[in-house]
């Protein structure tokens, strides 16, 4: 088994999938990349048993198809410290020896038997739909930050992919906030839903191109398979039923406040410095077209107040939110202005971007805090 590949192309593809590998695996083979040569195409795979990701590279002077497991850390460190140039791999799959030759030297390491590498689950009883690469990335970006870290409720530690015949929702919640991001271009044959864990979504976000490349998403009751021309991934889904999130979304929040997003975000970042470190509470006092924000930490005699203009329709009101969560939400909203829909000081506030495209919509819900807590 022999082939030649440029060092930069190989390094780039190894880095795309390296995040899948767990550093403290109980099986040594899980700390390897699986190299598979077929014709002039080299496929490289990484897995942690729950998620498997594969990339494909075109190589030159390929001889004798075959496969072998190569230690991930070793080959990554070697490629990072090698100037751009062709590298010749000569692999003896019987003795499991790997020789890497370049213009600066020759190196030899030992691999492991490819037969010991975990097999990808075979898709069966699947359904599928297509979405653009940028559409999937936007869905992940706008929802992943809101997933729960509480493993007691595992169904909330991933993103809910809610598939409808005319559109798709990405939904995440940690019980304090909820995000629903919708893509309207997705077409599916039936309405369904599944929960995708955080780790594979993080890996997809960093590996996929931010363009209109069409992805094929295939799923069944236990796994999701994502396929593009150059990269593919399979992951185990979170077993369980996602909470009925629509039941907590207020149907009537008649009061509307519109503020400049950047100014609002900057004010919150300043005020949180003076807020209670446990609750991060910031109180919003809305009076006409004036928004006054107040943060206080009684234990240290810290206090901060800011006033800014807004556009407001509704009765004057006072409501408190966790500023840390609010900052994360507003930071993930696009556009120059943010709309906050309210009703009472004890009901959830709804945050939306004032400007949105025809192909997408975004809604973020945040539960209020009891004032004074």
BALOBA-1460 file (C-alpha; in Angstrom, 3 decimals):
// residues 373
<rec num="1" residu="x" x="0.000" y="0.000" z="0.000"/>
<rec num="2" residu="x" x="1.598" y="3.233" z="-1.181"/>
<rec num="3" residu="x" x="0.492" y="6.775" z="-2.045"/>
<rec num="4" residu="x" x="1.703" y="10.388" z="-2.215"/>
<rec num="5" residu="x" x="-0.196" y="13.317" z="-0.683"/>
<rec num="6" residu="x" x="0.721" y="16.936" z="0.047"/>
<rec num="7" residu="x" x="1.396" y="17.648" z="3.703"/>
<rec num="8" residu="x" x="-0.945" y="20.673" z="3.902"/>
<rec num="9" residu="x" x="-3.894" y="18.843" z="2.313"/>
<rec num="10" residu="x" x="-3.456" y="15.911" z="4.662"/>
<rec num="11" residu="x" x="-3.082" y="18.133" z="7.727"/>
<rec num="12" residu="x" x="-6.177" y="20.145" z="6.843"/>
<rec num="13" residu="x" x="-8.316" y="17.020" z="6.560"/>
<rec num="14" residu="x" x="-6.915" y="15.419" z="9.694"/>
<rec num="15" residu="x" x="-7.747" y="18.569" z="11.654"/>
<rec num="16" residu="x" x="-11.321" y="18.506" z="10.348"/>
<rec num="17" residu="x" x="-12.048" y="15.213" z="12.102"/>
<rec num="18" residu="x" x="-9.530" y="15.181" z="14.957"/>
<rec num="19" residu="x" x="-12.050" y="16.695" z="17.387"/>
<rec num="20" residu="x" x="-13.979" y="13.419" z="17.359"/>
<rec num="21" residu="x" x="-11.135" y="11.507" z="18.999"/>
<rec num="22" residu="x" x="-11.259" y="11.343" z="22.803"/>
<rec num="23" residu="x" x="-7.846" y="11.774" z="24.459"/>
<rec num="24" residu="x" x="-8.484" y="9.173" z="27.177"/>
<rec num="25" residu="x" x="-9.997" y="6.300" z="25.241"/>
<rec num="26" residu="x" x="-10.139" y="2.885" z="26.871"/>
<rec num="27" residu="x" x="-9.235" y="1.263" z="23.530"/>
<rec num="28" residu="x" x="-5.959" y="2.234" z="21.890"/>
<rec num="29" residu="x" x="-7.469" y="1.892" z="18.421"/>
<rec num="30" residu="x" x="-9.849" y="4.768" z="19.234"/>
<rec num="31" residu="x" x="-6.816" y="7.055" z="19.423"/>
<rec num="32" residu="x" x="-6.050" y="6.266" z="15.769"/>
<rec num="33" residu="x" x="-7.139" y="7.498" z="12.377"/>
<rec num="34" residu="x" x="-8.305" y="4.764" z="10.016"/>
<rec num="35" residu="x" x="-6.629" y="5.195" z="6.609"/>
<rec num="36" residu="x" x="-8.341" y="3.389" z="3.709"/>
<rec num="37" residu="x" x="-6.941" y="3.577" z="0.186"/>
<rec num="38" residu="x" x="-9.149" y="2.679" z="-2.783"/>
<rec num="39" residu="x" x="-7.877" y="3.662" z="-6.191"/>
<rec num="40" residu="x" x="-6.731" y="7.270" z="-5.974"/>
<rec num="41" residu="x" x="-9.047" y="8.124" z="-3.072"/>
<rec num="42" residu="x" x="-7.806" y="8.081" z="0.507"/>
<rec num="43" residu="x" x="-10.547" y="7.954" z="3.142"/>
<rec num="44" residu="x" x="-9.640" y="8.913" z="6.719"/>
<rec num="45" residu="x" x="-11.945" y="8.107" z="9.640"/>
<rec num="46" residu="x" x="-12.117" y="9.125" z="13.316"/>
<rec num="47" residu="x" x="-14.532" y="7.812" z="15.943"/>
<rec num="48" residu="x" x="-15.294" y="7.761" z="19.663"/>
<rec num="49" residu="x" x="-17.861" y="4.917" z="19.279"/>
<rec num="50" residu="x" x="-20.767" y="7.386" z="19.510"/>
<rec num="51" residu="x" x="-19.772" y="9.553" z="16.529"/>
<rec num="52" residu="x" x="-17.863" y="8.662" z="13.372"/>
<rec num="53" residu="x" x="-16.570" y="11.182" z="10.832"/>
<rec num="54" residu="x" x="-14.853" y="10.522" z="7.516"/>
<rec num="55" residu="x" x="-13.047" y="12.709" z="4.944"/>
<rec num="56" residu="x" x="-11.885" y="11.868" z="1.428"/>
<rec num="57" residu="x" x="-8.680" y="13.070" z="-0.279"/>
<rec num="58" residu="x" x="-7.414" y="12.530" z="-3.791"/>
<rec num="59" residu="x" x="-3.837" y="11.197" z="-3.772"/>
<rec num="60" residu="x" x="-1.272" y="10.463" z="-6.490"/>
<rec num="61" residu="x" x="0.800" y="7.427" z="-7.438"/>
<rec num="62" residu="x" x="-1.501" y="5.150" z="-5.455"/>
<rec num="63" residu="x" x="-0.517" y="1.492" z="-5.415"/>
<rec num="64" residu="x" x="-2.365" y="-1.449" z="-3.865"/>
<rec num="65" residu="x" x="-5.609" y="-0.762" z="-2.032"/>
<rec num="66" residu="x" x="-5.579" y="-1.365" z="1.706"/>
<rec num="67" residu="x" x="-6.274" y="-0.019" z="5.171"/>
<rec num="68" residu="x" x="-4.444" y="0.586" z="8.446"/>
<rec num="69" residu="x" x="-4.880" y="2.480" z="11.731"/>
<rec num="70" residu="x" x="-2.337" y="5.260" z="12.341"/>
<rec num="71" residu="x" x="-1.791" y="6.959" z="15.758"/>
<rec num="72" residu="x" x="-3.608" y="10.305" z="15.498"/>
<rec num="73" residu="x" x="-1.403" y="12.344" z="17.815"/>
<rec num="74" residu="x" x="1.820" y="11.260" z="16.136"/>
<rec num="75" residu="x" x="0.802" y="11.936" z="12.557"/>
<rec num="76" residu="x" x="-0.834" y="15.254" z="13.461"/>
<rec num="77" residu="x" x="2.279" y="16.525" z="15.231"/>
<rec num="78" residu="x" x="4.455" y="15.405" z="12.336"/>
<rec num="79" residu="x" x="2.307" y="17.144" z="9.726"/>
<rec num="80" residu="x" x="2.071" y="20.359" z="11.772"/>
<rec num="81" residu="x" x="5.873" y="20.617" z="11.797"/>
<rec num="82" residu="x" x="6.426" y="19.737" z="8.160"/>
<rec num="83" residu="x" x="6.704" y="22.435" z="5.443"/>
<rec num="84" residu="x" x="4.319" y="22.092" z="2.508"/>
<rec num="85" residu="x" x="5.598" y="19.302" z="0.271"/>
<rec num="86" residu="x" x="4.635" y="15.871" z="-1.054"/>
<rec num="87" residu="x" x="4.818" y="13.049" z="1.481"/>
<rec num="88" residu="x" x="5.132" y="9.423" z="0.396"/>
<rec num="89" residu="x" x="3.439" y="6.811" z="2.559"/>
<rec num="90" residu="x" x="4.662" y="3.247" z="2.209"/>
<rec num="91" residu="x" x="2.611" y="0.903" z="4.377"/>
<rec num="92" residu="x" x="3.070" y="-2.788" z="5.076"/>
<rec num="93" residu="x" x="-0.373" y="-3.918" z="6.184"/>
<rec num="94" residu="x" x="0.976" y="-7.327" z="7.252"/>
<rec num="95" residu="x" x="3.669" y="-6.001" z="9.579"/>
<rec num="96" residu="x" x="1.617" y="-2.837" z="10.389"/>
<rec num="97" residu="x" x="4.616" y="-0.597" z="9.617"/>
<rec num="98" residu="x" x="4.199" y="2.932" z="8.208"/>
<rec num="99" residu="x" x="7.046" y="4.743" z="6.494"/>
<rec num="100" residu="x" x="6.659" y="8.482" z="5.725"/>
<rec num="101" residu="x" x="9.195" y="10.010" z="3.338"/>
<rec num="102" residu="x" x="9.622" y="13.659" z="2.448"/>
<rec num="103" residu="x" x="12.386" y="15.904" z="1.112"/>
<rec num="104" residu="x" x="13.669" y="16.479" z="4.639"/>
<rec num="105" residu="x" x="13.744" y="12.945" z="5.982"/>
<rec num="106" residu="x" x="12.263" y="9.526" z="6.461"/>
<rec num="107" residu="x" x="10.225" y="8.394" z="9.477"/>
<rec num="108" residu="x" x="8.786" y="5.073" z="10.561"/>
<rec num="109" residu="x" x="5.993" y="4.308" z="13.033"/>
<rec num="110" residu="x" x="3.833" y="1.306" z="13.837"/>
<rec num="111" residu="x" x="0.096" y="1.186" z="13.285"/>
<rec num="112" residu="x" x="-2.729" y="-1.133" z="14.284"/>
<rec num="113" residu="x" x="-4.851" y="-3.609" z="12.422"/>
<rec num="114" residu="x" x="-7.714" y="-1.986" z="10.519"/>
<rec num="115" residu="x" x="-9.904" y="-5.001" z="11.310"/>
<rec num="116" residu="x" x="-9.941" y="-3.886" z="14.961"/>
<rec num="117" residu="x" x="-11.394" y="-0.478" z="14.088"/>
<rec num="118" residu="x" x="-15.108" y="0.003" z="14.960"/>
<rec num="119" residu="x" x="-17.515" y="-0.439" z="12.074"/>
<rec num="120" residu="x" x="-19.942" y="2.288" z="11.081"/>
<rec num="121" residu="x" x="-23.597" y="1.412" z="11.807"/>
<rec num="122" residu="x" x="-25.457" y="0.300" z="8.701"/>
<rec num="123" residu="x" x="-28.377" y="2.624" z="7.828"/>
<rec num="124" residu="x" x="-31.702" y="0.795" z="7.899"/>
<rec num="125" residu="x" x="-35.350" y="1.931" z="7.913"/>
<rec num="126" residu="x" x="-34.180" y="5.459" z="7.199"/>
<rec num="127" residu="x" x="-35.757" y="8.692" z="6.012"/>
<rec num="128" residu="x" x="-33.851" y="11.609" z="4.532"/>
<rec num="129" residu="x" x="-33.959" y="15.271" z="3.580"/>
<rec num="130" residu="x" x="-31.560" y="17.830" z="2.129"/>
<rec num="131" residu="x" x="-30.309" y="21.114" z="3.542"/>
<rec num="132" residu="x" x="-27.554" y="23.501" z="2.491"/>
<rec num="133" residu="x" x="-24.293" y="23.396" z="4.409"/>
<rec num="134" residu="x" x="-24.692" y="27.030" z="5.482"/>
<rec num="135" residu="x" x="-28.275" y="26.285" z="6.554"/>
<rec num="136" residu="x" x="-27.132" y="23.498" z="8.864"/>
<rec num="137" residu="x" x="-24.286" y="25.628" z="10.248"/>
<rec num="138" residu="x" x="-26.697" y="28.501" z="10.979"/>
<rec num="139" residu="x" x="-29.092" y="26.074" z="12.666"/>
<rec num="140" residu="x" x="-26.304" y="24.786" z="14.900"/>
<rec num="141" residu="x" x="-24.937" y="28.270" z="15.664"/>
<rec num="142" residu="x" x="-28.353" y="29.616" z="16.645"/>
<rec num="143" residu="x" x="-29.302" y="26.752" z="18.956"/>
<rec num="144" residu="x" x="-26.287" y="24.935" z="20.373"/>
<rec num="145" residu="x" x="-25.408" y="27.611" z="22.949"/>
<rec num="146" residu="x" x="-28.767" y="27.071" z="24.682"/>
<rec num="147" residu="x" x="-28.543" y="23.309" z="25.290"/>
<rec num="148" residu="x" x="-28.511" y="22.093" z="28.870"/>
<rec num="149" residu="x" x="-25.418" y="20.729" z="30.623"/>
<rec num="150" residu="x" x="-27.553" y="18.855" z="33.161"/>
<rec num="151" residu="x" x="-27.091" y="15.141" z="32.440"/>
<rec num="152" residu="x" x="-30.041" y="14.299" z="34.706"/>
<rec num="153" residu="x" x="-32.262" y="15.242" z="31.744"/>
<rec num="154" residu="x" x="-30.259" y="13.949" z="28.760"/>
<rec num="155" residu="x" x="-32.956" y="14.896" z="26.221"/>
<rec num="156" residu="x" x="-32.140" y="18.549" z="26.904"/>
<rec num="157" residu="x" x="-28.378" y="18.120" z="26.342"/>
<rec num="158" residu="x" x="-28.818" y="18.089" z="22.554"/>
<rec num="159" residu="x" x="-30.569" y="20.005" z="19.791"/>
<rec num="160" residu="x" x="-34.037" y="18.898" z="18.723"/>
<rec num="161" residu="x" x="-34.320" y="18.614" z="14.930"/>
<rec num="162" residu="x" x="-38.037" y="19.095" z="14.323"/>
<rec num="163" residu="x" x="-38.792" y="18.076" z="10.732"/>
<rec num="164" residu="x" x="-41.959" y="19.316" z="9.061"/>
<rec num="165" residu="x" x="-43.126" y="18.835" z="5.485"/>
<rec num="166" residu="x" x="-42.471" y="22.508" z="4.749"/>
<rec num="167" residu="x" x="-39.561" y="23.537" z="6.938"/>
<rec num="168" residu="x" x="-37.374" y="22.519" z="9.837"/>
<rec num="169" residu="x" x="-36.893" y="23.815" z="13.385"/>
<rec num="170" residu="x" x="-33.710" y="23.641" z="15.460"/>
<rec num="171" residu="x" x="-34.797" y="23.776" z="19.118"/>
<rec num="172" residu="x" x="-32.700" y="23.885" z="22.301"/>
<rec num="173" residu="x" x="-33.511" y="24.631" z="25.935"/>
<rec num="174" residu="x" x="-31.903" y="24.476" z="29.371"/>
<rec num="175" residu="x" x="-35.201" y="25.193" z="31.224"/>
<rec num="176" residu="x" x="-34.207" y="28.860" z="31.721"/>
<rec num="177" residu="x" x="-34.176" y="29.818" z="28.051"/>
<rec num="178" residu="x" x="-35.409" y="28.332" z="24.813"/>
<rec num="179" residu="x" x="-34.335" y="28.879" z="21.222"/>
<rec num="180" residu="x" x="-36.275" y="28.007" z="18.071"/>
<rec num="181" residu="x" x="-34.520" y="28.614" z="14.761"/>
<rec num="182" residu="x" x="-36.442" y="27.791" z="11.583"/>
<rec num="183" residu="x" x="-35.233" y="27.051" z="8.056"/>
<rec num="184" residu="x" x="-38.018" y="27.225" z="5.479"/>
<rec num="185" residu="x" x="-36.251" y="25.643" z="2.507"/>
<rec num="186" residu="x" x="-36.215" y="22.090" z="3.923"/>
<rec num="187" residu="x" x="-38.707" y="19.720" z="2.294"/>
<rec num="188" residu="x" x="-39.515" y="16.368" z="3.897"/>
<rec num="189" residu="x" x="-41.937" y="13.557" z="3.165"/>
<rec num="190" residu="x" x="-43.188" y="13.294" z="6.754"/>
<rec num="191" residu="x" x="-43.161" y="15.224" z="9.999"/>
<rec num="192" residu="x" x="-40.870" y="13.804" z="12.686"/>
<rec num="193" residu="x" x="-38.121" y="14.780" z="15.103"/>
<rec num="194" residu="x" x="-34.913" y="13.555" z="16.742"/>
<rec num="195" residu="x" x="-32.340" y="14.865" z="19.237"/>
<rec num="196" residu="x" x="-28.694" y="15.257" z="18.182"/>
<rec num="197" residu="x" x="-25.953" y="15.369" z="20.866"/>
<rec num="198" residu="x" x="-23.765" y="18.428" z="21.311"/>
<rec num="199" residu="x" x="-20.357" y="16.964" z="20.362"/>
<rec num="200" residu="x" x="-21.143" y="15.875" z="16.776"/>
<rec num="201" residu="x" x="-22.883" y="19.203" z="16.126"/>
<rec num="202" residu="x" x="-19.799" y="21.092" z="17.326"/>
<rec num="203" residu="x" x="-17.686" y="18.980" z="15.000"/>
<rec num="204" residu="x" x="-20.002" y="19.522" z="12.027"/>
<rec num="205" residu="x" x="-20.005" y="23.265" z="12.614"/>
<rec num="206" residu="x" x="-16.216" y="23.438" z="12.434"/>
<rec num="207" residu="x" x="-15.829" y="20.963" z="9.564"/>
<rec num="208" residu="x" x="-18.506" y="21.902" z="7.026"/>
<rec num="209" residu="x" x="-17.962" y="24.629" z="4.422"/>
<rec num="210" residu="x" x="-20.052" y="27.783" z="4.953"/>
<rec num="211" residu="x" x="-21.563" y="27.698" z="1.475"/>
<rec num="212" residu="x" x="-24.560" y="26.359" z="-0.444"/>
<rec num="213" residu="x" x="-23.194" y="22.820" z="-0.781"/>
<rec num="214" residu="x" x="-26.170" y="20.478" z="-0.479"/>
<rec num="215" residu="x" x="-26.022" y="17.979" z="2.377"/>
<rec num="216" residu="x" x="-28.009" y="14.771" z="2.624"/>
<rec num="217" residu="x" x="-29.264" y="14.033" z="6.154"/>
<rec num="218" residu="x" x="-30.456" y="10.470" z="6.673"/>
<rec num="219" residu="x" x="-31.865" y="9.268" z="9.979"/>
<rec num="220" residu="x" x="-33.601" y="6.421" z="11.751"/>
<rec num="221" residu="x" x="-34.597" y="5.789" z="15.356"/>
<rec num="222" residu="x" x="-31.031" y="5.495" z="16.607"/>
<rec num="223" residu="x" x="-28.633" y="7.326" z="14.245"/>
<rec num="224" residu="x" x="-28.136" y="10.398" z="12.072"/>
<rec num="225" residu="x" x="-26.014" y="10.237" z="8.902"/>
<rec num="226" residu="x" x="-24.747" y="13.437" z="7.251"/>
<rec num="227" residu="x" x="-23.219" y="13.195" z="3.783"/>
<rec num="228" residu="x" x="-21.486" y="15.781" z="1.603"/>
<rec num="229" residu="x" x="-19.173" y="15.400" z="-1.412"/>
<rec num="230" residu="x" x="-16.032" y="15.521" z="0.757"/>
<rec num="231" residu="x" x="-17.047" y="14.636" z="4.324"/>
<rec num="232" residu="x" x="-19.510" y="12.306" z="6.050"/>
<rec num="233" residu="x" x="-20.569" y="11.743" z="9.637"/>
<rec num="234" residu="x" x="-22.741" y="9.351" z="11.611"/>
<rec num="235" residu="x" x="-23.730" y="9.752" z="15.242"/>
<rec num="236" residu="x" x="-25.937" y="8.081" z="17.790"/>
<rec num="237" residu="x" x="-29.056" y="10.068" z="18.641"/>
<rec num="238" residu="x" x="-30.209" y="10.862" z="22.179"/>
<rec num="239" residu="x" x="-32.941" y="8.428" z="23.127"/>
<rec num="240" residu="x" x="-36.020" y="10.068" z="24.603"/>
<rec num="241" residu="x" x="-38.827" y="12.508" z="23.969"/>
<rec num="242" residu="x" x="-38.039" y="16.204" z="23.741"/>
<rec num="243" residu="x" x="-40.192" y="18.401" z="26.039"/>
<rec num="244" residu="x" x="-43.319" y="19.984" z="24.565"/>
<rec num="245" residu="x" x="-41.551" y="23.286" z="24.093"/>
<rec num="246" residu="x" x="-44.472" y="25.017" z="22.392"/>
<rec num="247" residu="x" x="-46.459" y="24.841" z="25.640"/>
<rec num="248" residu="x" x="-44.094" y="27.309" z="27.340"/>
<rec num="249" residu="x" x="-44.049" y="29.906" z="24.543"/>
<rec num="250" residu="x" x="-46.424" y="32.764" z="25.442"/>
<rec num="251" residu="x" x="-49.100" y="33.202" z="22.787"/>
<rec num="252" residu="x" x="-49.752" y="36.842" z="23.671"/>
<rec num="253" residu="x" x="-46.954" y="39.201" z="24.649"/>
<rec num="254" residu="x" x="-48.522" y="42.522" z="23.599"/>
<rec num="255" residu="x" x="-45.823" y="44.938" z="24.798"/>
<rec num="256" residu="x" x="-43.004" y="45.512" z="22.302"/>
<rec num="257" residu="x" x="-39.635" y="47.137" z="22.958"/>
<rec num="258" residu="x" x="-37.076" y="47.716" z="20.194"/>
<rec num="259" residu="x" x="-33.485" y="48.651" z="21.102"/>
<rec num="260" residu="x" x="-30.185" y="48.970" z="19.306"/>
<rec num="261" residu="x" x="-28.572" y="45.540" z="19.589"/>
<rec num="262" residu="x" x="-24.950" y="46.649" z="19.982"/>
<rec num="263" residu="x" x="-25.761" y="49.377" z="22.527"/>
<rec num="264" residu="x" x="-27.969" y="47.024" z="24.543"/>
<rec num="265" residu="x" x="-25.327" y="44.304" z="24.513"/>
<rec num="266" residu="x" x="-22.577" y="46.715" z="25.579"/>
<rec num="267" residu="x" x="-24.683" y="48.037" z="28.458"/>
<rec num="268" residu="x" x="-25.411" y="44.518" z="29.714"/>
<rec num="269" residu="x" x="-21.729" y="43.594" z="29.593"/>
<rec num="270" residu="x" x="-20.929" y="46.589" z="31.760"/>
<rec num="271" residu="x" x="-23.778" y="46.051" z="34.202"/>
<rec num="272" residu="x" x="-23.073" y="42.354" z="34.791"/>
<rec num="273" residu="x" x="-19.763" y="43.387" z="36.390"/>
<rec num="274" residu="x" x="-21.771" y="44.956" z="39.231"/>
<rec num="275" residu="x" x="-24.510" y="42.291" z="39.442"/>
<rec num="276" residu="x" x="-24.841" y="39.531" z="41.994"/>
<rec num="277" residu="x" x="-22.475" y="36.752" z="40.888"/>
<rec num="278" residu="x" x="-25.001" y="34.024" z="41.687"/>
<rec num="279" residu="x" x="-28.068" y="35.385" z="39.906"/>
<rec num="280" residu="x" x="-26.480" y="37.864" z="37.435"/>
<rec num="281" residu="x" x="-29.725" y="39.796" z="37.816"/>
<rec num="282" residu="x" x="-30.316" y="42.957" z="35.818"/>
<rec num="283" residu="x" x="-33.616" y="44.830" z="36.243"/>
<rec num="284" residu="x" x="-35.174" y="46.524" z="33.226"/>
<rec num="285" residu="x" x="-37.394" y="49.538" z="33.962"/>
<rec num="286" residu="x" x="-39.286" y="50.555" z="30.833"/>
<rec num="287" residu="x" x="-40.992" y="53.932" z="30.983"/>
<rec num="288" residu="x" x="-42.220" y="55.346" z="27.690"/>
<rec num="289" residu="x" x="-39.290" y="55.360" z="25.291"/>
<rec num="290" residu="x" x="-36.702" y="55.190" z="28.077"/>
<rec num="291" residu="x" x="-35.052" y="51.985" z="29.283"/>
<rec num="292" residu="x" x="-33.272" y="52.107" z="32.627"/>
<rec num="293" residu="x" x="-31.174" y="49.089" z="33.642"/>
<rec num="294" residu="x" x="-30.065" y="48.400" z="37.184"/>
<rec num="295" residu="x" x="-27.685" y="45.808" z="38.655"/>
<rec num="296" residu="x" x="-26.690" y="45.414" z="42.283"/>
<rec num="297" residu="x" x="-24.609" y="43.155" z="44.507"/>
<rec num="298" residu="x" x="-25.614" y="43.949" z="48.087"/>
<rec num="299" residu="x" x="-22.891" y="41.758" z="49.600"/>
<rec num="300" residu="x" x="-20.125" y="43.912" z="48.124"/>
<rec num="301" residu="x" x="-22.042" y="47.210" z="47.886"/>
<rec num="302" residu="x" x="-21.728" y="47.129" z="44.086"/>
<rec num="303" residu="x" x="-24.302" y="48.949" z="41.974"/>
<rec num="304" residu="x" x="-24.635" y="49.985" z="38.348"/>
<rec num="305" residu="x" x="-27.277" y="51.943" z="36.458"/>
<rec num="306" residu="x" x="-27.593" y="52.825" z="32.799"/>
<rec num="307" residu="x" x="-30.276" y="54.540" z="30.728"/>
<rec num="308" residu="x" x="-30.791" y="54.246" z="26.995"/>
<rec num="309" residu="x" x="-33.505" y="55.131" z="24.523"/>
<rec num="310" residu="x" x="-35.853" y="52.558" z="23.019"/>
<rec num="311" residu="x" x="-39.048" y="52.288" z="21.015"/>
<rec num="312" residu="x" x="-41.770" y="50.927" z="23.295"/>
<rec num="313" residu="x" x="-45.481" y="50.283" z="22.959"/>
<rec num="314" residu="x" x="-47.258" y="49.105" z="26.091"/>
<rec num="315" residu="x" x="-47.700" y="49.834" z="29.762"/>
<rec num="316" residu="x" x="-44.696" y="50.890" z="31.848"/>
<rec num="317" residu="x" x="-43.202" y="47.842" z="33.517"/>
<rec num="318" residu="x" x="-40.318" y="46.425" z="35.471"/>
<rec num="319" residu="x" x="-38.836" y="42.983" z="34.772"/>
<rec num="320" residu="x" x="-35.595" y="41.209" z="35.722"/>
<rec num="321" residu="x" x="-33.494" y="38.733" z="33.741"/>
<rec num="322" residu="x" x="-30.256" y="36.809" z="34.144"/>
<rec num="323" residu="x" x="-27.830" y="39.093" z="32.315"/>
<rec num="324" residu="x" x="-25.383" y="36.295" z="31.488"/>
<rec num="325" residu="x" x="-28.064" y="34.328" z="29.639"/>
<rec num="326" residu="x" x="-29.405" y="37.480" z="28.012"/>
<rec num="327" residu="x" x="-25.947" y="38.432" z="26.734"/>
<rec num="328" residu="x" x="-25.456" y="34.982" z="25.176"/>
<rec num="329" residu="x" x="-28.830" y="35.210" z="23.466"/>
<rec num="330" residu="x" x="-28.431" y="38.736" z="22.106"/>
<rec num="331" residu="x" x="-24.909" y="37.926" z="20.978"/>
<rec num="332" residu="x" x="-26.427" y="35.225" z="18.748"/>
<rec num="333" residu="x" x="-28.976" y="37.583" z="17.185"/>
<rec num="334" residu="x" x="-28.158" y="39.278" z="13.901"/>
<rec num="335" residu="x" x="-29.137" y="42.726" z="12.724"/>
<rec num="336" residu="x" x="-28.880" y="46.206" z="14.163"/>
<rec num="337" residu="x" x="-31.985" y="46.041" z="16.391"/>
<rec num="338" residu="x" x="-33.578" y="43.599" z="18.825"/>
<rec num="339" residu="x" x="-37.280" y="43.284" z="19.614"/>
<rec num="340" residu="x" x="-38.315" y="42.198" z="23.121"/>
<rec num="341" residu="x" x="-41.958" y="41.115" z="23.560"/>
<rec num="342" residu="x" x="-43.359" y="41.231" z="27.103"/>
<rec num="343" residu="x" x="-46.609" y="40.905" z="29.022"/>
<rec num="344" residu="x" x="-45.988" y="40.803" z="32.795"/>
<rec num="345" residu="x" x="-42.958" y="40.662" z="35.074"/>
<rec num="346" residu="x" x="-43.544" y="36.948" z="35.735"/>
<rec num="347" residu="x" x="-43.959" y="35.742" z="32.156"/>
<rec num="348" residu="x" x="-41.191" y="34.883" z="29.718"/>
<rec num="349" residu="x" x="-39.778" y="37.538" z="27.419"/>
<rec num="350" residu="x" x="-39.427" y="36.814" z="23.698"/>
<rec num="351" residu="x" x="-36.341" y="38.120" z="21.878"/>
<rec num="352" residu="x" x="-36.266" y="38.375" z="18.085"/>
<rec num="353" residu="x" x="-34.149" y="40.174" z="15.502"/>
<rec num="354" residu="x" x="-36.082" y="43.046" z="13.937"/>
<rec num="355" residu="x" x="-34.700" y="42.130" z="10.527"/>
<rec num="356" residu="x" x="-34.925" y="38.561" z="9.222"/>
<rec num="357" residu="x" x="-34.626" y="36.913" z="5.839"/>
<rec num="358" residu="x" x="-37.454" y="35.206" z="3.996"/>
<rec num="359" residu="x" x="-35.790" y="31.829" z="4.370"/>
<rec num="360" residu="x" x="-35.357" y="31.791" z="8.149"/>
<rec num="361" residu="x" x="-36.784" y="32.959" z="11.466"/>
<rec num="362" residu="x" x="-35.432" y="33.021" z="15.014"/>
<rec num="363" residu="x" x="-37.185" y="33.192" z="18.367"/>
<rec num="364" residu="x" x="-35.467" y="33.197" z="21.775"/>
<rec num="365" residu="x" x="-37.346" y="32.888" z="25.060"/>
<rec num="366" residu="x" x="-35.951" y="33.837" z="28.465"/>
<rec num="367" residu="x" x="-37.638" y="33.231" z="31.809"/>
<rec num="368" residu="x" x="-37.633" y="36.265" z="34.177"/>
<rec num="369" residu="x" x="-36.175" y="36.375" z="37.689"/>
<rec num="370" residu="x" x="-38.013" y="37.444" z="40.804"/>
<rec num="371" residu="x" x="-36.989" y="41.020" z="41.452"/>
<rec num="372" residu="x" x="-34.737" y="41.299" z="44.483"/>
<rec num="373" residu="x" x="-33.478" y="37.701" z="44.252"/>
